[in-house]
Each structure stands twice: as C-alpha cells, then as structure tokens.
Amino acid sequence: MDQHEAPILDGLVEHRQLDRYGFTPPGHRQGRGADPRTLAALGRETFQADILATAGLDDRSSSRGLLKKAQSLMAEAVGAEQAFFSTCGSSLSVKAAILAVTRGTGEILIGRDAHKSVTAGLVLSGLQPRWIRPMWDSELHIAHPPSPDAVEAMWQRHPDAAAALITSPTPYGTCADLASIADICHKRGKPLIVDEAWGAHLPFHDDLPTWAMSANADICVVSVHKMGMGFEQGSVYHVQGGLVDPVRLSQCADVLATTSANVILYSAIDGWRRQMVEHGHEELARTLDLVETVRTRIEHIGRFHVLRDELVRKEASHDLDPLHVLIDVSQLGISGYQAADWLRAEQRIDVGLNDHSRIEATFSQADGDGTADRLLQALTALAQASATMPAPHPMFLPEPSDLEMETVMHPRDAFFGPVEVVPAEDAAGRIAAEQITPYPPGVPAILPGEKINGKVVEYLRSGVDAGMVLPDPADPSMKTIRVVQE
Ligand SMILES: Cc1ncc(COP(=O)(O)O)c(C=O)c1O
C-alpha cells in the first residue's frame, strides 16, 4: 500500500474543494449556523471538517472505502493483521475486546491494575473477573503489570477463563513481559488482550518497549490521543492470529459505539499514521534524547528524584517507556497533589499523574527544548516555593495485601442490585456497589462486588483530605459509600 496516502484526510479536503452541501446532520452546516462566539472560540475550520462519515466524507454506501483503506494502511504500518478506528476512546475499544473474546459469559483473567474503563466492562457484561496479581511495589506504593508467573498461576486456577487481559504500559510507563505472557496464553489456546492505551507510539521506535502486536498479543487497544498526535477519544484496536474473530470484534464495537463517528477524529488518526511512517522514527529518536536530558536536568535542580531504575527490575516491571517522567517530590516536603496544584496555579503547567509523593510529566514527539525548558523552570520555581508551603496532609498507605479484596459477587449484580448508602466508617466487611477510583491514574481501588477492607477506606478518606480526586463514587468526599443491601 502507498503509506504516503491519507485517504480520510484527502476525502475531507476534497469534500471542501467540491463545495458539497448536506441536508443532513450535522445541522451546523460546516459552521454556517453556529454562533459567532462559538466560531471564534473553535475556529470555522473545525466546523468545516465536521462532516458525516457516510453521505458526507464518503457516499451513502461508503463505496469508496475511505475508512476501510485508512484502517488497512494503519494495520500495515504497525504490522497488525487488521486495525479498526474508534471515536469513543480506548474506553470503548477495551469493552469491545472483552465482549468479543468472552461472548459475554463466563470468566476472564484480568490484571487487577486495570483501568476503570476495563472494570466498567465487567459491570456491562456480567463476566466473572479472575484477578491476576500485579507486581506490587510496597515501598513506592505502585502497581506494575503482572509477571508471566502470576498469569500462569491464574490459568492453572481458572483454566476455563476465556482470555487474559493485561495493561501495558501502565500510566507510570511500566511494561509487562508481553511475549512471555502471550506464550503462556497461547499454550492453552487462549487469546491475550493488551490494554496499550498508553502505547500508540511504541511500534515506531526500537528503543521503546515492545509493542503488543510484536509480542504476539491477539488484540491490542491504543489511545491515539495519549502518546500519539490524535484528538481526544481517537482509539485504534488491532487484531491478529486465529484466536479472535475480527468480525465478532468489530460487531461488538458496533453494538457499543456511536452511529455518528467524528470524521475529525478519524482524519487525525489517518494523518498521524502517515506522519509516523514518514517521520516517526526520527521524531521519537529526538524525543528520547530530549527526555534523557530532561531527566538529568530535573535531578540537578536538587530535591527532585526522577524514577527509573526502581521501576525496572525483577520485583518491579519488565520494561519502562522513558517518555513517562515520574518525579518524586517528597524531599520538598510536599505531596504530588500540592505540587500539581501549585504548578497549575503559579506556572500554568499541568502535569498528568499525581499522587501522595509524585507527579508525572509525559513527553511526546510534540515536545522540544522550549517546552522542556518550561517544565524545568517551573520545577525550579516549585523547589523554591515549597519552603513556604504547608506540610502535606498525612495519608494512610495500605499494604498491597489490603488492596487485594475478595470479589464475592459478580460486579454487575453488585452494581445493578439493591443498594444502600452507609457511612464510610461502617463500610468495612460490606460488598461494594460502586467503583471508587483515584484519578489519575484511574485504577479502581474498590470495585462493585468486592468485600470492602477498612484499610482501603482509610487510604481513600485520607487521600481525599490530602488532595486525591475520586470522580466516580456517588459521594466523592468519601463520607458515605454505596454498598449492596443486606
Ligand atoms: C490504561 C488505560 N486504559 C484505558 C484508558 C481509556 O482510554 P480513553 O481515554 O482513550 O478512553 C485509559 C485512560 O486513561 C488508560 O489509562
């Protein structure tokens, strides 16, 4: 295929050049009807690019196959057998993958460090999760992806599970030994799904961790907006091998997806694939060099520690994506929450992941010396300002074993069944009826169907006091919790 082509982008440009006009949605008619203040904020071109995918970009039967061609180009570019675009984020793609491999019944093995979009898939599907133990670092209080041994142990206990699902890279950038895990699954004739939401860039540079398709995974899901150059919500799921039926997979996505896919999102994915084929290696090489310098320069400011060696070792993870720059701020005498809030308020810098002792800056090929300098200057100012900042609110950090709560009910039954709201201090021993997720990174601490451990409640309550954000429980202040009615 000609990887210099970008069929969706070209179709979009042609639509504009031919001055097509649709008496169809979107009703704004390429911005003609939009309020001038909206146009001023979003730009007329945004509206011009917002056209229907069928009977707009392509004709009413999609006879030109623009989307299909763009997906085939993507599959070829990254070495997958098939690729499918989604405009509903990896949040939808992982659910489609789960439904496709399980057919909606039975058990699935899942690393317990899964993102809330994966665990929400359990509520939706009614599946029985069999949790694979992550590699817990009880000193750093970080969960890394499960080891191959942990996956093997779970297959021995639950040989009838339909598939295994692993998150790699994690939001910390730590990666699983996917090739060994795929091998373990395949020896049993079972597919491996990899939630690689953070790994869209991995196929395009050898110095980055192995990407899931090269490690023989059967399905892998990426968010193009996280580490690639796509718009928010742009996701691609890839499939290969004979264990997953691609038709079932795309039909599972179809039952969940919007019928009004956003062509702007598709176009950005298409354009990004061409960019990566043409320039990805050199752009990522430059970014990898930049990040090495940034890591050293942050250490030189003093009292910041950039984590690396402690994240990649036998007891931690198999590999690390160095573009995740995880910075320990505890020597400044402040928490990661305080650091993140101060950087936003005083330096107009937002960081991604933040927790009791760390902040994370993720770098992409869009970054350069200018943005790196901005981060360095902001961190230098933070180091100075920290002297006058209040001491962080003390947080109770549980042991890994406290976090491994027993799933005593199907997540779906717990979520949809009769619930009652109890004071948090009375919740220990009750079955959770809601998902409670510190965000970021988005890994639920409590899931529907789990028997609540009081130490986890203490962790979350002290976390909220310290600045932790919990977007999903009914009571984000954690004074009360929804539990299954007794
Ligand atoms: C590991 C992981 N999986 C899935 C998702 C969901 O991705 P999206 O935001 O594209 O829906 C996220 C989002 O942060 C994530 O971190």
PDBQT file of the ligand as one rigid body, heavy atoms in Angstrom, charges set to zero:
ROOT
HETATM    1  C1  LIG A 501      -4.664   2.077  30.910  1.00  0.00    +0.000 C 
HETATM    2  C2  LIG A 501      -5.825   2.810  30.312  1.00  0.00    +0.000 A 
HETATM    3  N1  LIG A 501      -6.728   2.119  29.590  1.00  0.00    +0.000 NA
HETATM    4  C3  LIG A 501      -7.781   2.716  29.007  1.00  0.00    +0.000 A 
HETATM    5  C4  LIG A 501      -7.981   4.068  29.126  1.00  0.00    +0.000 A 
HETATM    6  C5  LIG A 501      -9.177   4.719  28.484  1.00  0.00    +0.000 C 
HETATM    7  O1  LIG A 501      -8.741   5.405  27.354  1.00  0.00    +0.000 OA
HETATM    8  P1  LIG A 501      -9.560   6.570  26.637  1.00  0.00    +0.000 P 
HETATM    9  O2  LIG A 501      -9.318   7.801  27.445  1.00  0.00    +0.000 OA
HETATM   10  O3  LIG A 501      -8.952   6.636  25.271  1.00  0.00    +0.000 OA
HETATM   11  O4  LIG A 501     -10.979   6.190  26.600  1.00  0.00    +0.000 OA
HETATM   12  C6  LIG A 501      -7.071   4.836  29.876  1.00  0.00    +0.000 A 
HETATM   13  C7  LIG A 501      -7.276   6.293  30.050  1.00  0.00    +0.000 C 
HETATM   14  O5  LIG A 501      -6.620   6.956  30.783  1.00  0.00    +0.000 OA
HETATM   15  C8  LIG A 501      -5.966   4.192  30.478  1.00  0.00    +0.000 A 
HETATM   16  O6  LIG A 501      -5.069   4.869  31.217  1.00  0.00    +0.000 OA
ENDROOT
TORSDOF 0
